């Protein structure tokens, strides 16, 4: 089973700041990685798939990059609605696995 | 418009079997590439993928839970059913039904989730 490690566990930022979240996998997954945003009390929402492709209606301030075992999600300028938990997920191998999440909170 | 909605008991007792139903619309599970998964999230904890069924009736399960899980589909009713046996308090979680993208196994659409509490 591929283990997903996200860092940091919590990221404190101010509106307008840049935020960079990391996801590392225990073995290479090419670019078979997705990022999700989860606001309190809501289901997750797909942000990025194939490591760097934005899903429908996702603002351009969200960008993803990486391949192999190292991936990042960048929010170029934090907006109030971006304070949430972010999850990464690999779909290269069975079983599908998620990271433990990074909480982006207001500083 | 794709929608999914989970239904099932909010409370189950330890050792009981949980049966959850996902009713969906806006797509057909007979279409090549279509897959539906069950994913859960204990309160304050990470997401955990449980099971997936595809258009060809292939089924995949979590390694740690596969002996307790069964996933099935009813294409005429547009439903996917998950059963989990021998429920335990650690299985308390919000259970989500989700449709994968047609070309990969990222989750494109999520149901709102249903909270299942396991307690005597």
Interface residues (C-beta under 8 A of the other chain):
Chain A: X1 X32 X34 X36 X43 X44 X45 X46 X49 X50 X55 X87 X89 X91 X94 X95 X96 X97 X98 X99 X100 X101
Chain B: X37 X46 X47 X48 X49 X52 X60 X61 X62 X63 X96 X101 X104 X105 X106 X107 X108 X110 X111 X112 X113
